[in-house]
């Protein structure tokens, strides 16, 4: 499911006050990090991942995180990657309709 501009904007607003729940260290994006991000998405649906100085800048780190978790990229700003993945059971976030 691709997010519309309106949905992406809505999620950015929700994410504004969130703190990063996962921090990518100097090792970059590993399988363990992708598993942790997947677990946090299952718990929270919308998360921030901080990408510290390392081999992979945040803009480049977003692609393997999205591919590995099946999440949607909301935004990359500075060292922060914001990801969204709707929870299959009991979703908390209700996105605005795509057309209206």
N, C-alpha and C positions, 0 to 999 in steps of 0.2 A: 504494500500500500504506500504509494507516494504521497507525501504531505503537500497540501496546497500552501500557497503563501499565507493565507489567512490562518490556517492551522499552525503553521510554523511560527507565525507572529504570536499567536495565543500561547504556544508552548514556551517561547522565549520569555514572555511575561511571567509565566509560572516558574520558570527556572531562575529568574533574576535573583531571588532571595536564597536560593539553594547554595550550600557549600559543596565542594567536591567530595565525593564519597570514595573515589578511587584515585590514586596518584601513581602515574607511570614514572618509574625511576630511570636511572642511567642506562639500564639494560634495554630500554625501549619496550616495544609491544611483544610480549611473550604469550605462550599458550595459557600460562597461569593467570596472566593479567586479563586475557579475554574471558576466561572462566569466571574470574571475580566480577568483571563488568556484567557478564550475563546474569550472575547471581544477584547483583545489585539491581539490575533492570527488572528481574522477577519480583524483587521486593518493593521497588519504588516507581517503576514505569518511566520516570523522567529523572535523569541523573547528570551530574557534571563529572568529567574526568579531567584531572590536571595532568598535563604532560610537562614534566620538568625538563630542564636543559639536558639534552642527551643526543643520541644519534638520530632521532626522528623528531622533527618539528610537529607541532600540534596539527597543522593542516595535512601533513602526510600521515600522521598517526590515525586520523579519523577513518580513512579507508579500511585498514585492516580491522579496526574495532567494529565498524558497520558490517563488514563481510563476516566476521567471526561471530557476531551476536545476533544478526538479523534485525538490528535496530534501525531506526531512521535517524539521520543526522539532522539535528535542529539548527545548530550553528557552531562555528569555531571562532572564538574571539580570544586573541592573545594566546595564552597557554592552556585555555579551557576548551574542551569539546563537550557539547551538550547533546545527549542521546535520548531518544524516546522509543520505547517498545511497549505496545499495548499488552497488558496482562491477559492471558486467555481466560483465567478464572477470576471473577470479581474485579474487573478494571475500575480504577478510581477516577481517572481522567476522562472527561467527556469532551471530545473535540468538536469545534463548530462544524456545521455542515459544509461540505465542499462547495456547493453552488451558491449559498446565500449569504 
